[in-house]
Amino acid sequence: MSSPVSSNNWIFYGLGIVFVLLGISFFLIPLLFNTGALSNVKVPPILLYVYNKGGFYFATSPILLIISAITVIVFIVRR
């Protein structure tokens, strides 16, 4: 009898957990910048881009967006 969770599914579960943790971190990073806890931290803009305008903070990762776009393109081309 085989397990309903194969080894390939664990890869997707692991990636899901990584993406959830990234989402949580991108939610918390603007809050930490807003409180001043991360005001002295220098992060390369390719890893983290924080937009601040009138008290509105938005954080994203350009490298994550690039990887996501490449993944979508590869998925579409392989179909």
C-alpha positions in Angstrom: 0.0 0.0 0.0 1.5 3.3 -1.0 1.3 6.5 0.9 -1.1 9.2 -0.4 1.8 11.7 0.0 4.6 10.9 -2.4 8.0 12.4 -2.3 7.1 14.7 -5.1 4.3 16.2 -3.1 6.7 17.1 -0.3 8.6 19.3 -2.6 5.4 21.3 -3.3 4.5 21.4 0.4 8.0 22.7 1.2 7.7 25.4 -1.5 4.3 26.3 -0.2 5.7 26.8 3.3 8.6 28.9 1.9 6.2 31.1 0.0 3.9 31.5 3.0 6.9 32.5 5.1 8.0 35.0 2.4 4.5 36.5 2.4 4.5 36.9 6.1 7.9 38.5 6.0 6.8 40.9 3.2 3.8 41.8 5.5 6.0 42.4 8.5 8.9 44.2 6.8 6.9 47.4 6.1 5.6 47.4 9.6 9.1 47.1 11.0 10.3 50.0 8.8 7.3 52.1 9.9 8.2 51.6 13.6 11.9 52.5 12.9 13.2 49.0 13.9 14.8 48.5 10.5 15.6 52.1 9.6 19.4 51.5 9.7 19.4 48.2 7.8 20.8 48.4 4.3 19.4 45.8 1.9 20.3 45.6 -1.8 17.3 46.9 -3.9 17.3 43.6 -5.9 16.5 41.7 -2.8 14.0 44.1 -1.2 12.3 47.2 -2.5 10.4 49.3 0.0 8.1 52.0 -1.3 7.1 54.8 1.2 4.7 57.5 0.3 2.7 59.5 2.9 2.7 56.8 5.5 1.9 54.0 3.0 4.6 51.3 3.0 4.8 48.6 0.3 7.6 46.0 0.2 8.4 43.6 -2.7 11.3 41.6 -4.0 12.3 42.3 -7.6 14.2 39.1 -7.8 11.2 37.1 -6.6 9.1 38.8 -9.3 11.6 38.0 -11.9 11.7 34.3 -10.8 7.9 34.2 -10.8 7.7 35.6 -14.3 10.3 33.2 -15.6 8.4 30.3 -14.0 5.1 31.4 -15.6 6.7 31.8 -19.0 8.3 28.4 -18.8 5.0 26.8 -17.8 3.2 28.5 -20.7 5.8 27.5 -23.2 5.8 23.8 -22.0 2.1 23.5 -22.6 
